[in-house]
Amino acid sequence: MQRFVARQNIAHYRHLLETEQDPAKRAKLERLLSEANAQLDDAEAGATPKSGSDD
């Protein structure tokens, strides 16, 4: 679920950046996009199957 939300946020922020011209708003969107990318990376890293025992 976290991966889905992160992907949706990334798509949304990219879409907004296509038309936003205000530098302050663009900076905020770029920061949000960076955070969403980091969240997706974290979610995907946590979703990788572990090998071996959980002991």
C-alpha beads as a LAMMPS data file, in Angstrom:
LAMMPS data file: protein, C-alpha beads

55 atoms
54 bonds

1 atom types
1 bond types

-500.0 500.0 xlo xhi
-500.0 500.0 ylo yhi
-500.0 500.0 zlo zhi

Masses

1 110.0

Atoms # bond

1 1 1 0.000 0.000 0.000
2 1 1 2.868 2.394 0.805
3 1 1 4.368 1.801 -2.635
4 1 1 1.043 2.595 -4.302
5 1 1 0.632 5.856 -2.371
6 1 1 4.229 6.903 -3.051
7 1 1 3.833 6.193 -6.777
8 1 1 0.592 8.158 -6.918
9 1 1 2.203 11.092 -5.110
10 1 1 5.180 11.023 -7.480
11 1 1 2.889 11.105 -10.515
12 1 1 0.829 13.919 -9.000
13 1 1 3.839 16.085 -8.105
14 1 1 5.379 15.562 -11.559
15 1 1 2.112 16.592 -13.170
16 1 1 1.924 19.743 -11.051
17 1 1 5.540 20.618 -11.855
18 1 1 4.736 20.543 -15.583
19 1 1 2.648 23.705 -15.299
20 1 1 3.701 25.438 -12.076
21 1 1 5.703 28.600 -12.692
22 1 1 5.933 30.140 -9.222
23 1 1 9.483 29.464 -7.958
24 1 1 8.400 29.012 -4.332
25 1 1 5.679 26.524 -5.251
26 1 1 8.042 24.685 -7.612
27 1 1 10.616 24.396 -4.836
28 1 1 7.991 22.927 -2.505
29 1 1 6.797 20.474 -5.155
30 1 1 10.377 19.426 -5.871
31 1 1 10.922 18.796 -2.152
32 1 1 7.706 16.777 -1.935
33 1 1 8.715 14.814 -5.033
34 1 1 12.095 14.041 -3.495
35 1 1 10.445 12.883 -0.263
36 1 1 7.981 10.691 -2.174
37 1 1 10.850 9.114 -4.117
38 1 1 12.634 8.388 -0.845
39 1 1 9.456 6.850 0.596
40 1 1 9.115 4.641 -2.463
41 1 1 12.747 3.549 -2.153
42 1 1 12.187 2.694 1.513
43 1 1 8.967 0.803 0.762
44 1 1 10.595 -1.178 -2.020
45 1 1 13.631 -1.974 0.112
46 1 1 11.332 -3.270 2.835
47 1 1 9.417 -5.393 0.336
48 1 1 12.416 -7.397 -0.820
49 1 1 12.173 -10.966 0.392
50 1 1 14.682 -12.027 3.002
51 1 1 16.723 -15.109 2.448
52 1 1 17.340 -17.548 5.233
53 1 1 15.854 -17.641 8.671
54 1 1 14.377 -14.755 10.652
55 1 1 16.183 -15.941 13.788

Bonds

1 1 1 2
2 1 2 3
3 1 3 4
4 1 4 5
5 1 5 6
6 1 6 7
7 1 7 8
8 1 8 9
9 1 9 10
10 1 10 11
11 1 11 12
12 1 12 13
13 1 13 14
14 1 14 15
15 1 15 16
16 1 16 17
17 1 17 18
18 1 18 19
19 1 19 20
20 1 20 21
21 1 21 22
22 1 22 23
23 1 23 24
24 1 24 25
25 1 25 26
26 1 26 27
27 1 27 28
28 1 28 29
29 1 29 30
30 1 30 31
31 1 31 32
32 1 32 33
33 1 33 34
34 1 34 35
35 1 35 36
36 1 36 37
37 1 37 38
38 1 38 39
39 1 39 40
40 1 40 41
41 1 41 42
42 1 42 43
43 1 43 44
44 1 44 45
45 1 45 46
46 1 46 47
47 1 47 48
48 1 48 49
49 1 49 50
50 1 50 51
51 1 51 52
52 1 52 53
53 1 53 54
54 1 54 55
